[in-house]
Each structure stands twice: as C-alpha cells, then as structure tokens.
Amino acid sequence: IAGDVMIVIGGAAGTLSEIAYAWMYDRPIIALSESGGWAKRLAGESIDHRREDTIVDCGSVEQLEAALRELLPKAGQ
C-alpha cells in the first residue's frame, strides 16, 4: 500500500477490498459517511481484532479536512 491515509468516499466491492488492505497494513482510514456506500456503513467501526482504533467518521468535507490535518503528521512515523 503506497498511501499514508485512506479516504473512503462511497464505494462498492472494490472499495471494500481497499479498506481491508489499508486496515491490514495499519493505515489510518477516514470515511466521508455522507457519501453513502461502504463509507457510510463502516464509518466509526472497527473491522476486526487486529487494531484497537476505528474508521474515522466524517460527516462533511470540512470534518474530513480537519481529520486529514490531524492524521497526516502522524502518518509514516
């Protein structure tokens, strides 16, 4: 996985597989829940026992931007 943070917008089966990879490789995941699809279904959820965090739930683009600003300095450390 090449990215430091994954942003989920909407999504179908392909998005779900990308979420799984990001989760397995311990990348932060942010979901724009207002966009529907897997973003809405998984926002605020934990995928499995491998991690203690959850997928960050952002209800607006402004919240997503704030979450990115918080997570990006931490990514890659």
N, C-alpha and C positions, 0 to 999 in steps of 0.2 A: 504494500500500500504506500503510495507516494505522498499523500496529503497529511497535513498536521492535524486538521479538524475536518469532520464530515458534516455537511449541511444537508438535511433531508427536506426536500420540497415535494409534496405529493407522493407519488410513487406507486409502482406496481411490483411485479415479481423481481425484476432486475434490481430495483432499488432495495428490496428486501435482502437480496444476496449481498449487495454492497454494504448494507448496515451490518450484516453478520460478519463480514470481513473486518470492518472498522472496529467492531466490538472485540473480535478475537485478537486483533493487533493493538488493542488498548488505545485507540484514538478517541478523543472526545467526539461526541455526536450531538448535534443541535438539530432539533426538528421544528420547522415552521408549521405548527399544528393547524393554523387556519387554512393551509393549502390542501388539506384532506389526505387521502390515501394512507400510506404507511406512516407518514409524518404525524398525522392525527392519531392513528391507532397506537403508536409506540411512544409518543411524547410523554415524558415523565416516568417511563417504565424502565425496568432492569431486564435485560434479555435472559441472563442466566446467572449461575453462581460464580462465574469466573471473575466478576467485578462487583464492587460494592456501590458504584455510582449508578446513575440513571441517565437516560437520554434527556438532554436539556429541552424543556418545553418552552417554546417562544410563540406567543400568540400574535405577534406582529413583527414586521420587518425591523422596527425600532428596537424591540427586545432582542431580536436576533443579532443586530449590530452590537448591542451592548454585551451580549454573551460572547461574541467573537472577540471583542476588545479585551474581555477578561481572560479568555482561554488562550489566545494566540501567544502572549508572552510565556505562558506555561508550557505550551506545546514544544516538543523537541528537546526538553530539558532532560 
